[in-house]
Amino acid sequence: MLLPRTHQLLLNAGNVALHIVLLSLFLTCITSQVHSFQQSRGLGLKCRQWSGVQTKVRSAASSSSSSAASSSSSSSSSSVAVAPATHQCTDCGATFTSRNALFKHIRLDNCDGVDRASESPPPPPVRYSVALFFGFHDISPEEAGRVLLQAFFGSDSNNNDENGTGENDRELISSAQSTIARQRHKMVQQEADCPSGMDTLIVNFFSTSEQSADHIARELSLQLANNGIHEVVLHGVRQLDPKAGLHAEQDCTQLVYHFMVPVTWLPESDDIVAWYLESVVTGDCRLPRSTRPARTETPPSLKRFKDIFRSVESATDPIKQVPRFRTLAYKVPRSHHNFCDPEIRASPNHDVTKRIVDRARFLKFHWYHDAASGGGNSGELFIMYEFVGDAFLPQQVRRIVGTAVGMVNGWLPEDYMSASLSHAVVQDTPLAPAGYLYQAGARFHFTELGLNGVRLFDVEDTIRVTEKPERWIQTKLLDKLKSPYKPSPRNASWLGGLRDTVAPEICAARRRMNAPVLSSGMDDGNSTAITAPPEEYGTVLKLLRDMVEQGQWPSTSVSRSSVIGTLADPTRAGSFTVVDHVNFDLTKTKLPKANALFPELTTAVFQLQASIVDDNMTSSHCAVNCNAQFTPHVDSGRGSGQSLSTIVGLGDFKSGELVVEGEVKDIRYRPLQFDGWKLRHWTRPFSGERFSLVWFTPEGIELKEEACLPLEEPSALVT
């Protein structure tokens, strides 16, 4: 009965011996390669260390082999189960549960030959997750997170000596920061020059020593101080459940920003200050509301300012839902492309520009003064406004504030904020200075739901390092502005520039946009007589009119419909595409249905381009549009070596000019080349019959070899 068991144990012992021999051969090869590599650079010390590793491993291997053989022989007379093998260092006698642990000990622990046979194996590393709440100024969000991580994985006081210096045993698994867009679109990352009063960094790491929030808070604060880092301040630490997998970026449901508006930016600022001192400062807020002195009426300019900000908030739609928390899921996104950094040229047809602003409200007043001045009413009054949303574009909050200041002072039209939020409008917005904006926090509603709605930083087990993080960042910003007793020159300069330069230029551009343009086919702006088209357009125009009269116009694709206004009759208006399959290699592209439906039109369209474009530029595609008013957009995809598109208008219509980045272009029988992939463009309202042709070549489309020969003069078109 014992024979099968004994036979199995002998086989196991043989397998162990074979693996040990193979491992020894492998280490011999590695040692020889490392030895030659190190000798070529004069680093023989490392080679000797690797040789020592080999010797120790061979000794440990032989010990394991002998123990395995002895166990197999003894098992022939007994069926008792064999205990798991341990691996022992021949120098110090320390034992390990795996060969990997033994190799790590030999390589990294600087084994000094001290007998550690009686010592227990080192404890396995434990996974931890902590939330670090911190603020920063005069440094970018990305650099602030990097500095905090470097300090976090620096010295560890659990392993340090009396001077607080030692080696950290933490091993990073992952980290995420609320204000950094790693897994979202880069356009929603916080501006580099925007400070933060309460950012959140969640770190997941391994450690063999016990890690508590209190210990991390003390050690990290000490590390920042020892490194002389004053731009980053730790506000608190909270230990998280590593199994919960909280992610600072993905699980962040709201970001909060505060803007400190100097009261001097508003009209009748002296009346607002007097009202504040009378009804806010002198009123005893500790008394019940019913017994407080009645406040005087709020100044009209302050009420108007509040109403402008409230108009920015997203409306609620009980039908449409987005993946957000509870009632936030019913907020409707609005296009904020006009409040984005103009250098980005954000287009309203890009989803990232459609943002949700949950709150744009007055928060509180802040009276800033210096105690050394003797107190009293000397100082400057700031109005704190809070902006809460799913994410914010670069310069979005500052441009909303700049627009509101221009409107409340009467320098911008009353409807300028609502017009700027329309997806059909592209216009400039004034930019407020950056020194008054800071990030004030982040919300994690789905996680806070399990905490009875309490914010992460406000939970009882959060170790607080500073009690008032917001006061810290406000003091930093206001001290930097250097305007404790009077409006700073920076304030006056920006406000004067808005009044005298920026706002007038914005209003002038708006008037130009809405002014009638004399079309090339009209005698004057009010004339109803439209001249006949040039001869070369006759064939294409006749074919297009026949399609409309017969109701044969194809349906418009979903993607193109998203940038076209409402079509009165889809069978007589819309947009479709044809391709030049004669001169271009389209083997990898599916031909559109319009090529088969309208072969005569397809041929005529590309012959027309050859006859009206001076440089004989040929294109593979042509978008054919009828009575389609395009909203501001940029073309999708990229051009194939052809960065310019060619557009021309046909038919009897008034207005309907093409607008490219605010410049109005009359395209009626006037071909225009422009970069539709980078420049925002749209159609002005028109009346009458309006066709347009847009020739372009997408990326990956190449001319056939025979089409690369010199072009001949195009034959006369039949009219």
Secondary structure, DSSP 8 states (H G I E B T S, - for coil): --HHHHHHHHHHHHHHHHHHHHHHHHHHHHHHHHHHHHHTTT-HHHHHHHHHHHHHHHHHHHHHHHHHHHHHHHHTT---------EE-TTT--EESSHHHHHHHHHHS-------TTS------EEEEEEEEEEE-SS-HHHHHHHHHHHHTS--GGG--TTS------EEEEEEETTS-SSS-GGGS--TT--EEEEEEEEEEEESS---HHHHHHHHHHHHHHTT--SEEEEEEEEE-TTT---TTTT--EEEEEEEEEGGGSTTHHHHHHHHIIIIISS-TTS-GGGS-------HHHHHHHHHHHTTS--B-SS---SSSGGGGGB--EE-GGGS-GGG---TTSGGGEE-EEEEEEEEEEEE--GGGTSTT-SEEEEEEEEEES---TTHHHHHHHHHHHHHTTSS-TTHHHHHT-TT---------GGGEEEEEEE-HHHHGGGTT--GGGSTT-EES-S-HHHHHHHHHHHHHT-SSS--HHHHHHHHHIIIIIHHHHHHHHHHHHS----TTBSSTT---B----GGGHHHHHHHHHHHHTT------HHHHTTB---S-TTSSEEEEEE-TTTEE-TTS---HHHHH-HHHHHHHHHHHHHH-TT----SEEEEEES--B-SB--SS-BSS---EEEEEESSEEE--EEETTEEE--BT--EEE-TTTS-EEE--EEE--EEEEEE-BTT-EE-GGGGS----------
